[in-house]
Amino acid sequence: KGKLFDVMKKTFLYSFYRALGGIAYTFRYERNFRIHVFFAIVVLCFAFIFRVSSFERIILLILVSFVWALELVNTAVEILLDVTKPRLSEQAKRIKDCMAAAVLAASLGAALSGVILFYPYLIEWLNK
């Protein structure tokens, strides 16, 4: 591990590696994150199949990224609360509930946006 490892720790590449580790951890241990990943893949497949505009692809990517980022923050907060507060703490439970509500709100907003975005494409495809 020597000097190369020490230098690598200070690089952007190492930061990127650690970030990917956080995503991998969340994917492995958080069922809801895996569900979000599944739906993101479905949405991106629809975007490819329906050949949505570049602007619409950007909107979809922003929404997917936002939901994923919020789920990652939710996971980090849950881990932090588990370390600092007893699992049965009423305050910790409220914080976890609020974080889950934030992810739910973002997910519902993203899903509704997706329905609105894909609706005309779906209608056109069904009328062929």
GIJOBEL-V487350 format. One record per residue. N is the residue number from 1. BURIAL is 1 if it has 24 or more other C-alpha atoms within 12 Angstrom, else 0. Layout:
BEGIN
N;BURIAL + N;BURIAL
END
This chain:
BEGIN
1;0 + 2;0 + 3;0 + 4;0 + 5;0 + 6;0 + 7;0 + 8;0 + 9;0 + 10;0 + 11;0 + 12;0 + 13;0 + 14;0 + 15;0 + 16;0 + 17;0 + 18;0 + 19;0 + 20;0 + 21;0 + 22;1 + 23;1 + 24;0 + 25;0 + 26;1 + 27;0 + 28;0 + 29;0 + 30;0 + 31;0 + 32;1 + 33;1 + 34;0 + 35;0 + 36;1 + 37;1 + 38;0 + 39;0 + 40;1 + 41;0 + 42;0 + 43;1 + 44;1 + 45;0 + 46;1 + 47;1 + 48;0 + 49;0 + 50;0 + 51;0 + 52;1 + 53;0 + 54;0 + 55;0 + 56;1 + 57;1 + 58;0 + 59;0 + 60;1 + 61;0 + 62;0 + 63;1 + 64;1 + 65;0 + 66;1 + 67;1 + 68;1 + 69;1 + 70;1 + 71;1 + 72;1 + 73;0 + 74;1 + 75;1 + 76;0 + 77;1 + 78;1 + 79;0 + 80;0 + 81;0 + 82;0 + 83;0 + 84;0 + 85;0 + 86;0 + 87;0 + 88;0 + 89;0 + 90;0 + 91;0 + 92;0 + 93;0 + 94;0 + 95;1 + 96;1 + 97;0 + 98;0 + 99;1 + 100;1 + 101;0 + 102;0 + 103;1 + 104;0 + 105;0 + 106;1 + 107;1 + 108;0 + 109;0 + 110;1 + 111;1 + 112;0 + 113;0 + 114;1 + 115;0 + 116;0 + 117;1 + 118;1 + 119;0 + 120;0 + 121;0 + 122;0 + 123;0 + 124;0 + 125;0 + 126;0 + 127;0 + 128;0
END
